[in-house]
Amino acid sequence: MPTRIDSNAAALLALRCPRCHQGKLFSYSALNLTKFAEMPAQCPVCGQSFEPEPGFYFGSMYITFAFNVATIFLVGVPLYYFFGNPDTWVYIVTVTIVTLVFTPVILRYSRAMMLYWFGGAHYDPKWQQGRVIPS
């Protein structure tokens, strides 16, 4: 059995279940480019549903947008200052490549943040004892 993570932030960064902090949110590695977005229907450890309602993860598009805006700034600003404001095509190509490389990671963290913030599940260290108190 995986070790329990007590911190919500650490469990989110480790992409673990929001209720038990043990079960993995994704079925495959982020390096598996054909299945990096596949999630089990529920937590393999505690049974918490990973899709609270149909279409739940459409909202994660806004979080993905925020990540992509941050990517534009994190790539564009160093290009401007360290490479002397190169041509526009350099910005476009560089930002596109960085965004494509980080797409699996951005999608995973966008979904995890959506589930943690709006999924309705909260960490309960006592879920194993069957003393889960409904919220």
Protein Blocks (a to p, Z undefined) as FASTA:
>chain_A
ZZddfbfklmmmnopafklomacfbfbdfklmklmmpccfbdfklopafbfbghklmmmm
mmmmmmmmmmmmmmmmmmmmmnoppafklmmmmmmmmmmmmmmmmmmmmmmmmmmmmnop
acdfklmnopaccZZ
